Amino acid sequence: MKQKQVAGKQALEADDFEKMFMPGLAIDTVIFGFHENQLKILLLEYENTNLFALPGGFIKKDENLADAARRTLSDRTSLENIYLEQFYIFGDIARHDPKPLRTIMQGKGLGELKDHWLFERFLTVGFYALIDYTKAVPIPDLLSDRCEWHELENLPRLILDHKQIVDKALETLRTNLDEKLIAFNLMPEHFTMADLQSLYETVLGEKLLRTSFQRKMLNMEILERIEKKYTGGAHKAPYLYKFAKKQQ
C-alpha cells in the first residue's frame, strides 16, 4: 500500500502529468451492467473517506475525445470494443468543489498538494457504456481503492454532481432503448423473451404486458429463435433467442 501511495504522489506531482492532458476538461462514465434482473453501475470507492464516484479520466492533448473515453473504460473494466455514447456535458459552476478530492488525497496518505491542477474547475463530458456484466474485471484507478458494481436502486451517496450524471445517463438510456437497440449490449448471447422483458422493465422502471412486449419484439425483426430451453416440461420450456444483428 505504501509503495502505491508513493507512486501515486509522484504521478500527481509530475509536471509531465499536467502537460499531458487538456486543462479544465474531464470525462465521467456511467458503466451499466445487467445481472439477476437488476441494473448495476460501476463505482469507485476511496478508503478512509466514505466517498464514492463514477469512473473518470482526462483527455490527452494528442487524443480524440472518444478514444480517451474508450481508454478510460478499458482501464476500469479490462474490456475492449465497449458500446459507448456521449450524452451530456456538465459545466455548472456549482460542480466545482475541490474538497472531496482533497479528502481523497488525504485518505490515501498523499498529504496536501497546494494549487494542484486537479483542484481547478473542470467541465466533464458524460459517456454511458453498456457492458456484459459477466465479462468485466473491475479495476480501481490511481486514487481509488475499489471498483465495484452497485445496484442502481441502492447507490451510496456520490461526490459532486455524479448522481445527476447517473440520472441523465439513465434518462438517455430509456429514450434510446428501442432506437439504438441498446439491449444488445446488456444481454448474454442466448436469452428467453422473459429475460429480455425483464431488462426492459428494469431500465424503464415499469411493468410491461407480456403479449404486447413479445409482439413488439418479434415485429422489430431483431431476434432469431434458436431452440427451446429444456427446463421443466417440454410443453412449458420457453424458446431461446439471440439477436440477429447489432446496431450501434
PyRosetta script that sets phi, psi and omega in degrees:
from pyrosetta import init, pose_from_sequence

init()
pose = pose_from_sequence("MKQKQVAGKQALEADDFEKMFMPGLAIDTVIFGFHENQLKILLLEYENTNLFALPGGFIKKDENLADAARRTLSDRTSLENIYLEQFYIFGDIARHDPKPLRTIMQGKGLGELKDHWLFERFLTVGFYALIDYTKAVPIPDLLSDRCEWHELENLPRLILDHKQIVDKALETLRTNLDEKLIAFNLMPEHFTMADLQSLYETVLGEKLLRTSFQRKMLNMEILERIEKKYTGGAHKAPYLYKFAKKQQ")
pose.set_psi(1, -43.8)
pose.set_omega(1, -179.5)
pose.set_phi(2, -61.6)
pose.set_psi(2, -40.4)
pose.set_omega(2, 179.3)
pose.set_phi(3, -61.9)
pose.set_psi(3, -39.3)
pose.set_omega(3, 178.8)
pose.set_phi(4, -66.4)
pose.set_psi(4, -38.6)
pose.set_omega(4, 179.1)
pose.set_phi(5, -64.1)
pose.set_psi(5, -43.6)
pose.set_omega(5, 179.3)
pose.set_phi(6, -62.7)
pose.set_psi(6, -45.0)
pose.set_omega(6, 179.1)
pose.set_phi(7, -62.3)
pose.set_psi(7, -39.6)
pose.set_omega(7, 179.7)
pose.set_phi(8, -64.6)
pose.set_psi(8, -42.3)
pose.set_omega(8, -179.7)
pose.set_phi(9, -66.6)
pose.set_psi(9, -40.8)
pose.set_omega(9, 179.3)
pose.set_phi(10, -62.4)
pose.set_psi(10, -40.4)
pose.set_omega(10, 179.5)
pose.set_phi(11, -66.4)
pose.set_psi(11, -41.3)
pose.set_omega(11, -178.7)
pose.set_phi(12, -69.7)
pose.set_psi(12, -31.6)
pose.set_omega(12, -177.6)
pose.set_phi(13, -85.6)
pose.set_psi(13, -15.5)
pose.set_omega(13, -175.0)
pose.set_phi(14, -65.9)
pose.set_psi(14, 132.0)
pose.set_omega(14, 178.1)
pose.set_phi(15, -63.6)
pose.set_psi(15, -35.1)
pose.set_omega(15, -178.8)
pose.set_phi(16, -63.0)
pose.set_psi(16, -30.4)
pose.set_omega(16, 180.0)
pose.set_phi(17, -62.5)
pose.set_psi(17, -44.4)
pose.set_omega(17, 179.3)
pose.set_phi(18, -70.5)
pose.set_psi(18, -39.1)
pose.set_omega(18, -178.6)
pose.set_phi(19, -69.6)
pose.set_psi(19, -20.9)
pose.set_omega(19, -175.4)
pose.set_phi(20, -74.9)
pose.set_psi(20, -30.5)
pose.set_omega(20, -169.5)
pose.set_phi(21, -110.0)
pose.set_psi(21, 157.3)
pose.set_omega(21, 176.6)
pose.set_phi(22, -65.3)
pose.set_psi(22, 132.0)
pose.set_omega(22, 179.7)
pose.set_phi(23, -74.5)
pose.set_psi(23, 140.4)
pose.set_omega(23, 172.5)
pose.set_phi(24, 71.0)
pose.set_psi(24, 13.1)
pose.set_omega(24, -177.4)
pose.set_phi(25, -133.2)
pose.set_psi(25, 130.9)
pose.set_omega(25, -177.7)
pose.set_phi(26, -134.9)
pose.set_psi(26, 173.4)
pose.set_omega(26, 176.0)
pose.set_phi(27, -125.4)
pose.set_psi(27, 135.4)
pose.set_omega(27, 169.7)
pose.set_phi(28, -125.9)
pose.set_psi(28, 136.7)
pose.set_omega(28, -173.8)
pose.set_phi(29, -119.9)
pose.set_psi(29, 137.3)
pose.set_omega(29, 171.4)
pose.set_phi(30, -107.1)
pose.set_psi(30, 106.6)
pose.set_omega(30, -174.3)
pose.set_phi(31, -100.7)
pose.set_psi(31, 109.6)
pose.set_omega(31, -177.3)
pose.set_phi(32, -92.1)
pose.set_psi(32, 141.5)
pose.set_omega(32, 169.4)
pose.set_phi(33, -138.4)
pose.set_psi(33, 154.6)
pose.set_omega(33, -178.8)
pose.set_phi(34, -123.2)
pose.set_psi(34, 123.0)
pose.set_omega(34, -176.5)
pose.set_phi(35, -152.4)
pose.set_psi(35, 132.0)
pose.set_omega(35, 178.6)
pose.set_phi(36, 50.9)
pose.set_psi(36, 47.5)
pose.set_omega(36, 176.9)
pose.set_phi(37, 61.5)
pose.set_psi(37, 27.9)
pose.set_omega(37, 177.4)
pose.set_phi(38, -132.1)
pose.set_psi(38, 139.9)
pose.set_omega(38, 174.7)
pose.set_phi(39, -89.2)
pose.set_psi(39, 128.7)
pose.set_omega(39, -176.0)
pose.set_phi(40, -125.3)
pose.set_psi(40, 157.5)
pose.set_omega(40, 173.3)
pose.set_phi(41, -133.0)
pose.set_psi(41, 154.0)
pose.set_omega(41, 178.0)
pose.set_phi(42, -84.1)
pose.set_psi(42, 135.3)
pose.set_omega(42, 176.6)
pose.set_phi(43, -131.0)
pose.set_psi(43, 148.7)
pose.set_omega(43, 171.7)
pose.set_phi(44, -93.0)
pose.set_psi(44, 141.5)
pose.set_omega(44, 177.7)
pose.set_phi(45, -123.7)
pose.set_psi(45, 142.0)
pose.set_omega(45, -176.1)
pose.set_phi(46, -116.5)
pose.set_psi(46, 122.4)
pose.set_omega(46, -177.9)
pose.set_phi(47, -64.9)
pose.set_psi(47, 149.8)
pose.set_omega(47, 175.8)
pose.set_phi(48, 65.3)
pose.set_psi(48, 16.0)
pose.set_omega(48, -178.5)
pose.set_phi(49, -131.6)
pose.set_psi(49, -24.8)
pose.set_omega(49, -172.0)
pose.set_phi(50, 60.2)
pose.set_psi(50, 33.1)
pose.set_omega(50, 180.0)
pose.set_phi(51, -110.3)
pose.set_psi(51, 142.9)
pose.set_omega(51, 178.6)
pose.set_phi(52, -130.6)
pose.set_psi(52, 148.3)
pose.set_omega(52, -177.8)
pose.set_phi(53, -150.7)
pose.set_psi(53, 160.7)
pose.set_omega(53, 171.7)
pose.set_phi(54, -72.6)
pose.set_psi(54, 147.9)
pose.set_omega(54, 172.4)
pose.set_phi(55, -61.8)
pose.set_psi(55, 135.6)
pose.set_omega(55, -178.3)
pose.set_phi(56, -144.1)
pose.set_psi(56, -177.3)
pose.set_omega(56, -179.9)
pose.set_phi(57, -173.5)
pose.set_psi(57, -170.2)
pose.set_omega(57, -177.4)
pose.set_phi(58, -128.3)
pose.set_psi(58, 165.5)
pose.set_omega(58, -176.3)
pose.set_phi(59, -105.6)
pose.set_psi(59, 123.0)
pose.set_omega(59, 176.5)
pose.set_phi(60, -66.7)
pose.set_psi(60, 151.5)
pose.set_omega(60, -176.1)
pose.set_phi(61, -67.7)
pose.set_psi(61, -19.3)
pose.set_omega(61, 178.7)
pose.set_phi(62, -112.0)
pose.set_psi(62, 29.4)
pose.set_omega(62, -172.5)
pose.set_phi(63, -128.9)
pose.set_psi(63, 138.7)
pose.set_omega(63, 173.8)
pose.set_phi(64, -68.0)
pose.set_psi(64, 150.5)
pose.set_omega(64, -178.3)
pose.set_phi(65, -58.9)
pose.set_psi(65, -48.7)
pose.set_omega(65, -179.0)
pose.set_phi(66, -63.6)
pose.set_psi(66, -35.6)
pose.set_omega(66, 178.0)
pose.set_phi(67, -66.0)
pose.set_psi(67, -37.3)
pose.set_omega(67, 177.5)
pose.set_phi(68, -64.1)
pose.set_psi(68, -40.3)
pose.set_omega(68, 178.5)
pose.set_phi(69, -65.9)
pose.set_psi(69, -42.0)
pose.set_omega(69, 178.7)
pose.set_phi(70, -64.3)
pose.set_psi(70, -39.3)
pose.set_omega(70, 178.3)
pose.set_phi(71, -63.5)
pose.set_psi(71, -44.0)
pose.set_omega(71, 178.7)
pose.set_phi(72, -60.7)
pose.set_psi(72, -44.5)
pose.set_omega(72, -179.2)
pose.set_phi(73, -65.9)
pose.set_psi(73, -41.7)
pose.set_omega(73, 178.9)
pose.set_phi(74, -63.8)
pose.set_psi(74, -40.2)
pose.set_omega(74, 179.1)
pose.set_phi(75, -62.8)
pose.set_psi(75, -33.2)
pose.set_omega(75, -176.6)
pose.set_phi(76, -89.1)
pose.set_psi(76, -24.6)
pose.set_omega(76, -173.2)
pose.set_phi(77, -117.3)
pose.set_psi(77, -13.3)
pose.set_omega(77, -176.0)
pose.set_phi(78, 67.1)
pose.set_psi(78, 17.9)
pose.set_omega(78, -178.5)
pose.set_phi(79, -112.3)
pose.set_psi(79, 151.3)
pose.set_omega(79, 173.4)
pose.set_phi(80, -113.8)
pose.set_psi(80, 168.5)
pose.set_omega(80, 176.8)
pose.set_phi(81, 55.1)
pose.set_psi(81, 46.6)
pose.set_omega(81, -179.9)
pose.set_phi(82, -84.1)
pose.set_psi(82, 139.7)
pose.set_omega(82, 173.2)
pose.set_phi(83, -67.8)
pose.set_psi(83, 127.6)
pose.set_omega(83, -171.2)
pose.set_phi(84, -141.4)
pose.set_psi(84, 137.5)
pose.set_omega(84, 177.0)
pose.set_phi(85, -146.5)
pose.set_psi(85, 132.1)
pose.set_omega(85, 174.6)
pose.set_phi(86, -76.8)
pose.set_psi(86, 134.5)
pose.set_omega(86, -175.6)
pose.set_phi(87, -128.4)
pose.set_psi(87, -17.6)
pose.set_omega(87, -178.4)
pose.set_phi(88, -171.8)
pose.set_psi(88, 157.2)
pose.set_omega(88, 172.4)
pose.set_phi(89, -115.5)
pose.set_psi(89, 128.3)
pose.set_omega(89, -177.6)
pose.set_phi(90, -107.8)
pose.set_psi(90, 118.0)
pose.set_omega(90, -173.5)
pose.set_phi(91, -141.7)
pose.set_psi(91, 17.6)
pose.set_omega(91, 179.2)
pose.set_phi(92, -62.8)
pose.set_psi(92, 143.7)
pose.set_omega(92, 178.0)
pose.set_phi(93, -58.2)
pose.set_psi(93, -34.2)
pose.set_omega(93, -175.6)
pose.set_phi(94, -63.4)
pose.set_psi(94, -19.4)
pose.set_omega(94, -178.2)
pose.set_phi(95, -78.1)
pose.set_psi(95, -10.4)
pose.set_omega(95, 179.5)
pose.set_phi(96, -83.0)
pose.set_psi(96, 106.4)
pose.set_omega(96, 179.6)
pose.set_phi(97, -149.3)
pose.set_psi(97, 102.8)
pose.set_omega(97, -176.6)
pose.set_phi(98, -74.7)
pose.set_psi(98, -9.3)
pose.set_omega(98, -174.5)
pose.set_phi(99, -60.6)
pose.set_psi(99, -44.8)
pose.set_omega(99, 178.9)
pose.set_phi(100, -59.3)
pose.set_psi(100, -40.4)
pose.set_omega(100, -179.2)
pose.set_phi(101, -68.7)
pose.set_psi(101, -38.2)
pose.set_omega(101, 175.8)
pose.set_phi(102, -61.7)
pose.set_psi(102, -41.3)
pose.set_omega(102, 178.4)
pose.set_phi(103, -62.8)
pose.set_psi(103, -41.4)
pose.set_omega(103, 179.4)
pose.set_phi(104, -62.8)
pose.set_psi(104, -45.1)
pose.set_omega(104, -179.6)
pose.set_phi(105, -63.6)
pose.set_psi(105, -40.5)
pose.set_omega(105, 178.1)
pose.set_phi(106, -66.3)
pose.set_psi(106, -38.8)
pose.set_omega(106, 178.2)
pose.set_phi(107, -63.6)
pose.set_psi(107, -27.5)
pose.set_omega(107, 178.1)
pose.set_phi(108, -88.4)
pose.set_psi(108, 1.1)
pose.set_omega(108, 179.9)
pose.set_phi(109, 74.7)
pose.set_psi(109, 22.7)
pose.set_omega(109, -178.4)
pose.set_phi(110, -87.1)
pose.set_psi(110, -11.4)
pose.set_omega(110, 179.5)
pose.set_phi(111, 74.5)
pose.set_psi(111, -165.1)
pose.set_omega(111, -175.9)
pose.set_phi(112, -96.5)
pose.set_psi(112, 123.9)
pose.set_omega(112, 174.1)
pose.set_phi(113, -108.5)
pose.set_psi(113, 92.9)
pose.set_omega(113, -173.3)
pose.set_phi(114, -69.0)
pose.set_psi(114, 142.4)
pose.set_omega(114, 175.5)
pose.set_phi(115, 55.9)
pose.set_psi(115, 31.9)
pose.set_omega(115, 179.4)
pose.set_phi(116, -74.2)
pose.set_psi(116, 148.1)
pose.set_omega(116, -177.4)
pose.set_phi(117, -63.3)
pose.set_psi(117, -24.0)
pose.set_omega(117, 178.6)
pose.set_phi(118, -68.1)
pose.set_psi(118, -19.1)
pose.set_omega(118, -179.4)
pose.set_phi(119, -87.4)
pose.set_psi(119, -3.2)
pose.set_omega(119, 179.7)
pose.set_phi(120, -78.3)
pose.set_psi(120, 170.1)
pose.set_omega(120, 179.4)
pose.set_phi(121, -71.4)
pose.set_psi(121, 136.0)
pose.set_omega(121, 178.2)
pose.set_phi(122, -126.1)
pose.set_psi(122, 138.2)
pose.set_omega(122, 161.0)
pose.set_phi(123, -86.8)
pose.set_psi(123, 144.2)
pose.set_omega(123, 178.6)
pose.set_phi(124, -125.1)
pose.set_psi(124, 137.2)
pose.set_omega(124, 177.8)
pose.set_phi(125, -94.8)
pose.set_psi(125, 121.9)
pose.set_omega(125, -178.9)
pose.set_phi(126, -86.5)
pose.set_psi(126, 130.1)
pose.set_omega(126, 173.1)
pose.set_phi(127, -123.9)
pose.set_psi(127, 142.0)
pose.set_omega(127, 167.8)
pose.set_phi(128, -112.5)
pose.set_psi(128, 147.4)
pose.set_omega(128, -178.1)
pose.set_phi(129, -129.5)
pose.set_psi(129, 147.9)
pose.set_omega(129, -179.9)
pose.set_phi(130, -123.2)
pose.set_psi(130, 119.4)
pose.set_omega(130, -174.4)
pose.set_phi(131, -132.4)
pose.set_psi(131, 162.3)
pose.set_omega(131, 174.8)
pose.set_phi(132, -77.7)
pose.set_psi(132, 111.6)
pose.set_omega(132, -176.7)
pose.set_phi(133, -53.5)
pose.set_psi(133, -38.8)
pose.set_omega(133, -173.6)
pose.set_phi(134, -73.5)
pose.set_psi(134, -18.3)
pose.set_omega(134, -175.9)
pose.set_phi(135, -100.3)
pose.set_psi(135, -15.8)
pose.set_omega(135, -176.3)
pose.set_phi(136, -73.1)
pose.set_psi(136, 143.4)
pose.set_omega(136, 172.3)
pose.set_phi(137, -122.1)
pose.set_psi(137, 92.2)
pose.set_omega(137, -175.7)
pose.set_phi(138, -62.7)
pose.set_psi(138, 135.3)
pose.set_omega(138, -179.0)
pose.set_phi(139, -131.4)
pose.set_psi(139, 127.8)
pose.set_omega(139, 178.3)
pose.set_phi(140, -69.1)
pose.set_psi(140, 162.0)
pose.set_omega(140, 177.8)
pose.set_phi(141, -92.4)
pose.set_psi(141, -166.0)
pose.set_omega(141, -173.3)
pose.set_phi(142, -61.1)
pose.set_psi(142, -38.1)
pose.set_omega(142, -174.6)
pose.set_phi(143, -97.7)
pose.set_psi(143, -20.4)
pose.set_omega(143, -175.7)
pose.set_phi(144, -89.0)
pose.set_psi(144, 164.2)
pose.set_omega(144, -179.2)
pose.set_phi(145, -108.5)
pose.set_psi(145, -26.2)
pose.set_omega(145, 179.3)
pose.set_phi(146, -142.1)
pose.set_psi(146, 148.0)
pose.set_omega(146, 172.0)
pose.set_phi(147, -130.0)
pose.set_psi(147, 108.6)
pose.set_omega(147, -170.7)
pose.set_phi(148, -139.5)
pose.set_psi(148, 159.5)
pose.set_omega(148, 176.9)
pose.set_phi(149, -77.6)
pose.set_psi(149, 142.1)
pose.set_omega(149, 175.0)
pose.set_phi(150, -134.1)
pose.set_psi(150, 141.7)
pose.set_omega(150, 177.8)
pose.set_phi(151, -65.3)
pose.set_psi(151, 133.9)
pose.set_omega(151, -178.2)
pose.set_phi(152, -59.5)
pose.set_psi(152, -33.3)
pose.set_omega(152, -177.8)
pose.set_phi(153, -83.2)
pose.set_psi(153, -2.1)
pose.set_omega(153, -177.0)
pose.set_phi(154, -141.5)
pose.set_psi(154, 52.7)
pose.set_omega(154, -177.1)
pose.set_phi(155, -80.4)
pose.set_psi(155, 144.9)
pose.set_omega(155, 170.3)
pose.set_phi(156, -71.1)
pose.set_psi(156, 170.3)
pose.set_omega(156, 177.4)
pose.set_phi(157, -67.4)
pose.set_psi(157, 132.3)
pose.set_omega(157, -176.5)
pose.set_phi(158, -104.3)
pose.set_psi(158, 154.2)
pose.set_omega(158, -178.9)
pose.set_phi(159, -73.8)
pose.set_psi(159, 160.5)
pose.set_omega(159, 173.7)
pose.set_phi(160, 49.1)
pose.set_psi(160, -130.5)
pose.set_omega(160, -179.5)
pose.set_phi(161, -104.3)
pose.set_psi(161, 26.3)
pose.set_omega(161, -174.3)
pose.set_phi(162, -66.6)
pose.set_psi(162, -29.5)
pose.set_omega(162, 175.3)
pose.set_phi(163, -66.4)
pose.set_psi(163, -38.8)
pose.set_omega(163, 176.2)
pose.set_phi(164, -62.9)
pose.set_psi(164, -38.4)
pose.set_omega(164, 178.2)
pose.set_phi(165, -64.8)
pose.set_psi(165, -42.4)
pose.set_omega(165, 177.4)
pose.set_phi(166, -61.1)
pose.set_psi(166, -46.2)
pose.set_omega(166, -178.4)
pose.set_phi(167, -61.5)
pose.set_psi(167, -41.3)
pose.set_omega(167, 179.8)
pose.set_phi(168, -68.1)
pose.set_psi(168, -37.2)
pose.set_omega(168, 177.5)
pose.set_phi(169, -64.4)
pose.set_psi(169, -42.8)
pose.set_omega(169, 179.6)
pose.set_phi(170, -65.2)
pose.set_psi(170, -39.8)
pose.set_omega(170, 176.8)
pose.set_phi(171, -59.5)
pose.set_psi(171, -43.1)
pose.set_omega(171, 179.0)
pose.set_phi(172, -67.6)
pose.set_psi(172, -41.1)
pose.set_omega(172, 178.4)
pose.set_phi(173, -58.9)
pose.set_psi(173, -44.3)
pose.set_omega(173, 179.6)
pose.set_phi(174, -63.8)
pose.set_psi(174, -41.3)
pose.set_omega(174, -178.7)
pose.set_phi(175, -64.5)
pose.set_psi(175, -36.5)
pose.set_omega(175, -173.4)
pose.set_phi(176, -97.6)
pose.set_psi(176, 7.4)
pose.set_omega(176, -171.5)
pose.set_phi(177, -57.3)
pose.set_psi(177, -42.5)
pose.set_omega(177, 177.8)
pose.set_phi(178, -87.7)
pose.set_psi(178, -45.8)
pose.set_omega(178, -171.9)
pose.set_phi(179, -58.0)
pose.set_psi(179, -42.4)
pose.set_omega(179, -177.2)
pose.set_phi(180, -105.0)
pose.set_psi(180, 5.3)
pose.set_omega(180, 178.1)
pose.set_phi(181, 51.8)
pose.set_psi(181, 47.6)
pose.set_omega(181, -174.2)
pose.set_phi(182, -62.0)
pose.set_psi(182, -26.1)
pose.set_omega(182, -178.3)
pose.set_phi(183, -57.5)
pose.set_psi(183, -26.0)
pose.set_omega(183, -179.6)
pose.set_phi(184, -52.5)
pose.set_psi(184, -35.1)
pose.set_omega(184, -171.0)
pose.set_phi(185, -92.3)
pose.set_psi(185, -4.4)
pose.set_omega(185, -179.1)
pose.set_phi(186, -111.0)
pose.set_psi(186, -15.6)
pose.set_omega(186, -177.1)
pose.set_phi(187, -94.7)
pose.set_psi(187, 152.7)
pose.set_omega(187, 172.1)
pose.set_phi(188, -68.9)
pose.set_psi(188, 176.7)
pose.set_omega(188, -176.0)
pose.set_phi(189, -62.3)
pose.set_psi(189, -42.2)
pose.set_omega(189, -180.0)
pose.set_phi(190, -119.9)
pose.set_psi(190, 140.4)
pose.set_omega(190, -175.7)
pose.set_phi(191, -158.7)
pose.set_psi(191, 162.9)
pose.set_omega(191, 175.5)
pose.set_phi(192, -93.9)
pose.set_psi(192, 166.3)
pose.set_omega(192, 175.9)
pose.set_phi(193, -62.4)
pose.set_psi(193, -34.0)
pose.set_omega(193, 178.2)
pose.set_phi(194, -66.0)
pose.set_psi(194, -37.1)
pose.set_omega(194, 176.8)
pose.set_phi(195, -61.8)
pose.set_psi(195, -45.1)
pose.set_omega(195, -178.7)
pose.set_phi(196, -65.9)
pose.set_psi(196, -40.5)
pose.set_omega(196, 178.4)
pose.set_phi(197, -64.3)
pose.set_psi(197, -37.7)
pose.set_omega(197, 178.1)
pose.set_phi(198, -61.3)
pose.set_psi(198, -40.3)
pose.set_omega(198, 177.5)
pose.set_phi(199, -62.4)
pose.set_psi(199, -48.4)
pose.set_omega(199, 180.0)
pose.set_phi(200, -59.3)
pose.set_psi(200, -44.5)
pose.set_omega(200, -178.8)
pose.set_phi(201, -64.2)
pose.set_psi(201, -37.1)
pose.set_omega(201, 179.9)
pose.set_phi(202, -67.5)
pose.set_psi(202, -44.9)
pose.set_omega(202, -179.6)
pose.set_phi(203, -67.5)
pose.set_psi(203, -43.8)
pose.set_omega(203, -176.4)
pose.set_phi(204, -78.9)
pose.set_psi(204, -21.1)
pose.set_omega(204, -179.0)
pose.set_phi(205, 72.2)
pose.set_psi(205, 31.2)
pose.set_omega(205, -179.9)
pose.set_phi(206, -154.1)
pose.set_psi(206, 156.0)
pose.set_omega(206, 178.1)
pose.set_phi(207, -80.9)
pose.set_psi(207, 145.6)
pose.set_omega(207, 179.8)
pose.set_phi(208, -121.2)
pose.set_psi(208, 146.4)
pose.set_omega(208, 177.8)
pose.set_phi(209, -70.7)
pose.set_psi(209, 125.5)
pose.set_omega(209, -172.1)
pose.set_phi(210, -57.6)
pose.set_psi(210, -49.8)
pose.set_omega(210, -176.0)
pose.set_phi(211, -64.0)
pose.set_psi(211, -40.4)
pose.set_omega(211, 179.8)
pose.set_phi(212, -67.2)
pose.set_psi(212, -39.9)
pose.set_omega(212, 179.4)
pose.set_phi(213, -65.1)
pose.set_psi(213, -45.3)
pose.set_omega(213, -179.8)
pose.set_phi(214, -61.9)
pose.set_psi(214, -42.7)
pose.set_omega(214, 179.3)
pose.set_phi(215, -61.9)
pose.set_psi(215, -43.1)
pose.set_omega(215, -179.8)
pose.set_phi(216, -62.1)
pose.set_psi(216, -45.8)
pose.set_omega(216, -178.1)
pose.set_phi(217, -64.3)
pose.set_psi(217, -42.4)
pose.set_omega(217, -179.1)
pose.set_phi(218, -69.0)
pose.set_psi(218, -35.8)
pose.set_omega(218, 179.2)
pose.set_phi(219, -69.0)
pose.set_psi(219, -23.7)
pose.set_omega(219, 178.7)
pose.set_phi(220, -73.5)
pose.set_psi(220, -14.8)
pose.set_omega(220, 177.4)
pose.set_phi(221, 55.7)
pose.set_psi(221, 43.9)
pose.set_omega(221, 178.9)
pose.set_phi(222, -113.5)
pose.set_psi(222, -5.6)
pose.set_omega(222, -175.8)
pose.set_phi(223, -109.9)
pose.set_psi(223, 146.6)
pose.set_omega(223, 175.6)
pose.set_phi(224, -122.7)
pose.set_psi(224, 118.7)
pose.set_omega(224, 179.1)
pose.set_phi(225, -78.9)
pose.set_psi(225, 131.8)
pose.set_omega(225, -173.6)
pose.set_phi(226, -113.6)
pose.set_psi(226, -39.6)
pose.set_omega(226, -179.0)
pose.set_phi(227, -172.9)
pose.set_psi(227, 176.1)
pose.set_omega(227, 175.7)
pose.set_phi(228, -90.0)
pose.set_psi(228, 148.5)
pose.set_omega(228, 177.1)
pose.set_phi(229, -88.2)
pose.set_psi(229, 110.8)
pose.set_omega(229, -171.5)
pose.set_phi(230, -83.7)
pose.set_psi(230, 75.5)
pose.set_omega(230, 173.6)
pose.set_phi(231, -129.8)
pose.set_psi(231, 126.7)
pose.set_omega(231, -176.2)
pose.set_phi(232, 80.9)
pose.set_psi(232, -165.6)
pose.set_omega(232, 179.5)
pose.set_phi(233, -65.7)
pose.set_psi(233, 148.2)
pose.set_omega(233, -176.6)
pose.set_phi(234, -59.3)
pose.set_psi(234, -34.8)
pose.set_omega(234, -177.4)
pose.set_phi(235, -73.3)
pose.set_psi(235, -13.5)
pose.set_omega(235, -179.9)
pose.set_phi(236, -106.4)
pose.set_psi(236, -8.1)
pose.set_omega(236, -175.5)
pose.set_phi(237, -68.2)
pose.set_psi(237, 123.8)
pose.set_omega(237, -178.2)
pose.set_phi(238, -76.3)
pose.set_psi(238, 153.8)
pose.set_omega(238, 176.2)
pose.set_phi(239, -71.8)
pose.set_psi(239, 147.9)
pose.set_omega(239, 171.3)
pose.set_phi(240, -96.0)
pose.set_psi(240, 145.5)
pose.set_omega(240, 179.7)
pose.set_phi(241, -127.4)
pose.set_psi(241, 161.2)
pose.set_omega(241, 166.4)
pose.set_phi(242, -140.2)
pose.set_psi(242, 161.1)
pose.set_omega(242, 179.2)
pose.set_phi(243, -77.3)
pose.set_psi(243, 134.8)
pose.set_omega(243, -177.5)
pose.set_phi(244, -69.9)
pose.set_psi(244, -30.1)
pose.set_omega(244, 179.8)
pose.set_phi(245, -161.8)
pose.set_psi(245, 166.9)
pose.set_omega(245, 177.5)
pose.set_phi(246, -116.0)
pose.set_psi(246, 141.5)
pose.set_omega(246, 175.7)
pose.set_phi(247, -125.3)
pose.set_psi(247, 126.3)
pose.set_omega(247, -179.8)
pose.set_phi(248, -129.1)
pose.dump_pdb("model.pdb")
